Amino acid sequence: VGPGARDSLPGPDRRFHFTISRAPDNPLPQDSLNHLWDLSTRYRPLYFADPGVPEETLREHRAIFSALRERDSLKAEELVRSDMEQSAQVLLEIIRNTGIDNIEEIMNGSLPLV
C-alpha cells in the first residue's frame, strides 16, 4: 500500500465486503450489511488513518480471497470473523482515544473526526 492509498481504501474495502456478501450461502442478509456499513461510516476515515490499517486490511482480504478461491468455507468464515473483530477493536480504540465524553458529538456529527 503506497502513499495516498489510505484515501482510496474505503471504496475497494466496501466493494470487497459487498462482493463476498453476495455469496449464495452467506447467512448475513444484504440489508444487514448495508446497515452495519452505514453505522461505521462516521468512523471509517479515522480507521483508515491508522498507519497500520491499510496493510493489515490488504493482508486480511488477500487471505479471505485465497480461502474463497480454495473453496474453504470454514477458513473463509474464520478469516471474515477475525477481520470483523480486528475492525471492531480498532474502532473501540478510536472511541477510547477520542474520549467517552465525545461519543454523543461523534454520533450526531457535530464533532469532526479528521
Secondary structure, 3 states (H helix, E strand, C coil): CCCCHHHHCHHHHHHHHHHHHCCCCCCCCHHHHHHHHHHHCCCHHHHHHCCCHHHHHHHHHHHHHHHHHCCCHHHHHHHHHHHHHHHHHHHHHHHHHHCHHHHHHHHHCCCCCC
